[in-house]
Amino acid sequence: MPEGFSGKAKACWTYFSGAAYLFEYKGRLVMTDESLYLTEHGDGSHEAPYGAPRGEFETWEEVETFLEQVFDELLEDDMI
């Protein structure tokens, strides 16, 4: 994580510790969870269940904004 991230973004990333991972993949920043899915796949059927990363981003600023939004949602739900 960039050192210049806001306190909200850093707190959210800490909350995700061990449950979310960030990769640079095919020129994008991809956040995934324990599934480690880096691309969308499947059609939702039993033979090909749907899977996808938690988020895909072009810039670190987009990652920061996403983490801040999730932080606010977690705060509203009394999870942080």
Phi, psi and omega in degrees: 000139176298142181294336183277005179297151179294164178299322179299313182297317179295319180295321179294317180297322176297319178301322180281358185312124179082354181240347179223146183223147182239128181233151165266120186219121179053044175078009179233163173264125184237124176259130180230170177249205183299340179291334183063022176292128178253349179220158174286143179200165178084167180237007179089356179281169179297324181285331182221075181300149180285141175211153181197159174289166179291327179191153175233137188222149177272327186225162175295329178298322177295322177297314180300314180299316178300312181297322178295319179295317179296320177303313180299320178295318179295322179296318178298325181270010180056037179261349176236000000 
